[in-house]
């Protein structure tokens, strides 16, 4: 650089220049990592010859290579702060490694040393680049796993189908039981509760049917007490509608929508060909699919927990109590080697059989 060049760039030409390494293009990750490590180890960035250590104009445009690098001040010979080429010397211990594309060099500067507009532009570019790099790294790991995941989704279809049948048998065979248990879930968090009216001054109990929440209209004239029988497990079994088959189809659609064109391609080439909007959408869809498969598995496991001996005992106490307008004896039995809840009323009985699907829900899922 000539003295004229230095003056035009706002650099003090009276001081001798320290050497530096020119960077016409953005440095590689290897150089960045090595330089950051050297800054941390030596705590003296002013001795690194590949960095630009001469005066830099505060309005010079730069790009952040590594944000928030902290120097251990106790390692510095004088115990002072680091010199900054963009402002007064010995000002900071936490700074950033940056590249100046117009001036074609790299430097270690403080985080508040440039002009506000320059800092804002550099910060915006840094966040954009970090987001892009994060999305690309995620897709590089996630895309090769889409194929194996689709194989697992396909294998789970019979499991989901049988789980739907088990759920619908509960809902359709014993609709009153299903509805009452759903109210227990909605109003009491699954705690089986019946309310007894012990005093009603108005004598108007037309609205009372037994379960808690169905009390008379009396303003202050009703006294009641709750009888509880414990909290039942397997709340998904009493949802108004539950369809794991539909959940699985949704996951399948999500995976295929992202990777339908990637089969037979190298993941890197596929990602490079994406627009920024496509790349971001692909990350959102794949992460959403991950959350959905976790939910799918959790809900299947919850349904399986409905068919337990403990539930049978609680249900029996609840549905045989005098305060309950719905009467059933409930037993825990085994039908075809499967846990079963038998609801009995008079000579009739209704068996809710869990099914072998519940033995196949502890599946492994490839994760990046």
Buried (B, 14 or more C-beta within 10 A) or exposed (E): BEEEEBEEBEBEBEEEBEEBBEBEEBBEEEBBEEBBEBBBEBBBBBEBEBBBBBBBBBEBBBBBBBBEBEBEEEEBEEEEBBBBBBBEEEBBBEBBBBBBBEBBBBBBBBBEBBBEEBBEBBBEBBEEBEBEEEBBEBBBEBBBBBEEBBEBBEEBBEBBEBBBEBBEBBBEEBEEBBBBBBBBBEEBEBBBBBBBBEEBEEEEBEEBBBBBEEBBEBEEEBEBEEBBBBBBBBBBBBBEEBBBBEBBBBBBEBBEEBBEEBEEEEBEEBBEEBEEEEBBBBBEBBEEBBEBBEEBBEBBBBBBBBBBEEBBBBBBBBBEBEBBEBEBBBBBBEEEEBBBBBBBEEEEEBBBBBBEBBEBBEEEBEEE
